[in-house]
Amino acid sequence: MKKSFLTVAVVLGIASVSKAQTKIPPDVEKLLQKNTCLACHKVDTRLVGPAYVEVMKKKKYKPEQIVELIYKPKPSNWEGYPPMAALPNVPKDEAMKIAKWISSLK
């Protein structure tokens, strides 16, 4: 009986860890805040726009594609969401750093 209980506890513990929120690296979080990305997007949860994890599950974009979409969003890619505003003021190097991080999510 104790062994069964321990097995269930371990399985539930692993399941809860796998549901834990993805941590944003501090340098990337600063860029997301600076460029107002976090006003509409979260890592694991839908906000105004899709969660970054959902973006990678559904579309599997390459970093260069994400950068392109930061500057010229394509609302047809994400039905059911309001159109994303173009963000031409995001510096290219910052957009690429953000995009590389997003593309690393699974």
Wavefront OBJ file of the C-alpha trace (Angstrom):
o trace
v 0.000 0.000 0.000
v 2.789 2.436 0.919
v 4.574 1.632 -2.330
v 1.417 2.389 -4.379
v 0.915 5.660 -2.567
v 4.535 6.645 -3.155
v 4.255 5.813 -6.864
v 1.117 7.955 -7.217
v 2.788 10.820 -5.345
v 5.840 10.697 -7.617
v 3.703 10.621 -10.779
v 1.600 13.566 -9.573
v 4.742 15.474 -8.631
v 6.217 14.971 -12.096
v 2.936 16.021 -13.704
v 2.797 19.215 -11.658
v 6.396 20.088 -12.566
v 5.677 19.605 -16.270
v 2.741 22.045 -15.970
v 4.916 24.677 -14.306
v 5.227 27.951 -16.131
v 8.166 28.452 -18.438
v 10.685 30.880 -17.010
v 11.703 33.829 -19.174
v 15.442 34.571 -19.071
v 15.950 37.987 -17.412
v 17.619 39.565 -20.466
v 14.773 38.444 -22.742
v 12.134 39.519 -20.213
v 13.593 43.052 -20.217
v 13.299 43.168 -24.016
v 9.739 41.819 -23.940
v 8.786 44.494 -21.416
v 10.637 47.293 -23.199
v 8.987 46.486 -26.529
v 5.500 45.982 -24.986
v 5.275 42.327 -26.078
v 4.027 41.272 -22.638
v 1.005 43.561 -22.965
v -0.524 41.012 -25.344
v 1.489 37.783 -24.968
v 2.433 35.457 -22.122
v 4.648 32.412 -22.296
v 2.164 29.662 -21.405
v -1.232 31.378 -21.355
v -3.395 33.083 -23.948
v -3.778 36.778 -23.255
v -4.786 39.125 -26.080
v -2.549 37.195 -28.464
v -1.470 33.571 -28.441
v 0.955 32.258 -25.834
v 4.511 31.958 -27.107
v 4.419 28.203 -26.439
v 1.250 27.935 -28.545
v 2.940 29.840 -31.370
v 5.713 27.275 -31.508
v 3.400 24.267 -31.165
v 1.120 25.436 -33.948
v 3.486 27.056 -36.429
v 7.075 26.045 -35.557
v 8.454 29.325 -36.865
v 12.153 29.920 -37.461
v 13.620 32.989 -35.702
v 13.822 34.910 -38.993
v 10.105 34.305 -39.597
v 9.227 35.576 -36.118
v 11.275 38.741 -36.706
v 9.437 39.283 -39.989
v 6.097 38.866 -38.191
v 7.092 41.396 -35.522
v 7.456 43.990 -38.277
v 4.634 42.761 -40.558
v 2.117 40.608 -38.681
v -0.174 38.340 -40.677
v -3.545 38.200 -38.888
v -4.681 35.391 -41.186
v -2.142 33.128 -39.432
v -4.055 33.416 -36.151
v -7.819 33.332 -36.627
v -9.757 34.037 -33.458
v -7.248 36.592 -32.210
v -7.298 40.347 -32.757
v -4.763 41.492 -35.364
v -1.335 42.232 -33.925
v -0.030 45.748 -34.410
v 3.187 46.016 -36.409
v 6.146 46.903 -34.201
v 8.595 48.686 -36.528
v 10.368 50.387 -33.589
v 11.792 47.135 -32.209
v 15.519 47.122 -33.022
v 16.528 44.204 -35.264
v 19.006 42.758 -32.754
v 16.373 42.817 -29.997
v 13.740 41.293 -32.281
v 16.162 38.485 -33.181
v 17.030 37.786 -29.538
v 13.327 37.585 -28.675
v 12.641 35.432 -31.735
v 15.444 32.989 -30.914
v 14.053 32.562 -27.417
v 10.477 32.040 -28.683
v 11.673 29.480 -31.208
v 13.414 27.550 -28.408
v 10.093 26.927 -26.627
v 8.376 23.574 -26.899
l 1 2 3 4 5 6 7 8 9 10 11 12 13 14 15 16 17 18 19 20 21 22 23 24 25 26 27 28 29 30 31 32 33 34 35 36 37 38 39 40 41 42 43 44 45 46 47 48 49 50 51 52 53 54 55 56 57 58 59 60 61 62 63 64 65 66 67 68 69 70 71 72 73 74 75 76 77 78 79 80 81 82 83 84 85 86 87 88 89 90 91 92 93 94 95 96 97 98 99 100 101 102 103 104 105 106
